Amino acid sequence: MAHTTAQKSSILLTGLLCSTALTVFSATKGHAEDDGVLSLDPIIVKQRDADGDAADRATAVYVADAEIERAAMGDLKDLFAGIASVSVGGAIPVAQKIYVNGIDMLKLAVQVDGVSQNNRVFHHASANAFDPGLMKSVRVDPGVAPADAGPGALAGRVVMETIDAEDILTEGQAIGGKTRLSYGENGDTFGTSLTLAGQSNGFEILLYGKRMTGDDYTDGAGNIVNGTRSDLTAGLLKLAYETDTGHRFEFSGQQMQDTALRNRRANFGTASFNPLDTVYDTKRTVYSLRYETVNGGGNWDPSATIGFSETEIGSIGTAETSVGVTRTYSATFQNRFHLSESDTITAGIDFQDQKSSASGDYWGTNRPSETSQTIGVFAQARLEPSDRLKVSAGLRYDWNAFTGQDFGQSGRPYEQDSSGLSGNLSIVYDVNDALSLRAGYSNVFGGIGIEDNFLFYRDWDYSALKPRRASNVVVGADWQSGNWTLGGEVFQTKIDDTRDVAGPTVTSYDFESRGYNLGATYGWDSGFARLTFTDSKTRVNGAATSSYYVLDSGAPIGQVLALEVQQELPQWDLVVGGHIDAAFDYDQQLNEADATTKLEGYEVLNLFAEYRPAAYDNVTIRAEINNVFDRQYADRATYGGDYPGFATLKEPGRSVSLVANVSF
């Protein structure tokens, strides 16, 4: 019955979006976008970050405006396509896993509108599925994270902010909106989205809805990839009020649901051991309530965020049904002390309460669960001792309380309390006006986190369980002169006592990722080019290993390159360009007899053209040809490519798509 209701709701939403979009298309000339042609330059985004010049942002990776816009009707792979150090494997939203410097995003603190995410779920599905169409900004802080990043920032953090009414409305406009229509011929995927916004006397409202439907796509060899059809619905409601004196109150609620027939293990390709026989009914929900002082200064600049996030996966198979639910309550209360125009100290307290539970036919009346609660106090100083030196340093102390399942514990659940101090230091020194050097270090207490609720059938012995602790080091340099920006860094992340749940006794291992990142950008009057390159290697207990033994901690990524180019052709009202995704052959020297010693490389070319007619500058039509040469491949971050003959989940073959974007 629930599935039928969801289908009816989806049909109604699709009809609403389509009828609204058609009405807008028939209208006369509307409002142009404030920014005109969106830029690929991440520096523009960095300048809008209040702490963009701080030393702890020196290694931050900002997703450019153009990348966010072009991913709006796509997925997370599209969102991070231009950033080699962020890899997305899994091909479809329900299975997409994100890796930063080769490290699973489960090891990073993830926040959407200030609310903690990372809701640990079934290891064959994504714990961090988000709709790019909701996003106004996305930033990744790899490795060294500040103390105010929240608990769980073992290997950095990811910060996402959803769109506001002011992002849709032009100056002086009270009511407006944006609609998008998309079609992809590979899988006959049709998408519609509608955003409506209004503002009056300090009040703001924003409504967003999106619907994607389609069939299974084909890979580069012309094979139908089973279990990849689109059936996604997303929505956002945002309400805000800002007083004349700058006190801002904001509520946001969002939901993303994906329900379709998938392979039994959604992130694997179809095989005899992985038949197409399971409906994955997945739903992600996030609520956020925030207060901040927009014009805050001096020693009183408070902010507060309380929120709730939940991920639910219903696995409806031919024989039985299983449901895994993971939810997180979080809260942050902090104040920023402005010591001077450039020097600040942010201090506060935060709280996180996570629970992972399972139910369904397999467990009967039993509902096994794990919980993890963390309370932390923190302070982060961002200082500029001189014109050429920037320093960011912070401390936090966390108290963690973990409760495990009661299996094997004589009816009593396992409990363990732990606590620990975390510290970080980042330094940037400007050698001259063009060259700057940077370095950062952090040592982070991670407590004990919750596990995969689809593994709760195991009778675990928790007696050897230990709290996690991570160390991060990054050293780099940046050079900027004229139209050129060059940068590079070496990094190392170690996470000790990572939980291993393979056997009846919960054991642990030490995980490490090390490597380097390179980047280069060149901008000219009518165009921009951006190149990023990463080389990462992951190890377990000091030895190279395959994707199986590093599962949920990282992936064997190796060398990956991303190149983006865009060129304006104003005489034809066009912007053209494309990007290349490439992974090089990777000899990982594995210590397992059943895995290959080499991952094959690939190169994929994607092209686009955007047309904005002069007579209707509120309209943008985008045409894309992705995987131009019809390459059959699985993304380097997709599980299992290092096993010979393994049925990896292949990426789509050549695909032509159209996206129409109308503002009104």
Secondary structure, 3 states (H helix, E strand, C coil): CHHHHHHHHHHHHHHHHHHHHHHHHCCCCCCCCCCCCCCCCHHHHHHCCCCCCCHHHCCCEECCHHHHHHCCCCCHHHHCCCCCCEEEECCCHHHCEEEECCEEHHHCEEEECCEECCCCCCCCCCCCCCCHHHEEEEEEEECCCCHHHCCCCCCEEEEEEECCHHHHCCCCCCEEEEEEEEEECCCCEEEEEEEEEEEECCEEEEEEEEEEECCCCECCCCCECCCCCCEEEEEEEEEEEECCCCEEEEEEEEEEEEEEEEECCCCECCECCECEEEEEEEEEEEEEEEEEECCCECCECEEEEEEEEEEEEEEECCCCEEEEEEEEEEEEEEEEEECCCCCEEEEEEEEEEEEEEEEECCCCCCCCEEEEEEEEEEEEEEECCCCCEEEEEEEEEEEEEEECCCCCCCCCCCEEEEEEEEEEEEEEEECCCCEEEEEEEEEEEEECCCCCHHHCCCCCECCCCCCEEEEEEEEEEEEEECCEEEEEEEEEEEEEEEEECCCCECEEEEEEEEEEEEEEEEEECCEEEEEEEEEEEEEECCEECCCCCCCCCECCCEEEEEEEEEEEEHHHCEEEEEEEEEECCECCCCCCCCCCCCECCEEEEEEEEEECCHHHCCEEEEEEEECCCCCCCCCCCCCCCCCCCCCECCCCCCEEEEEEEEEC
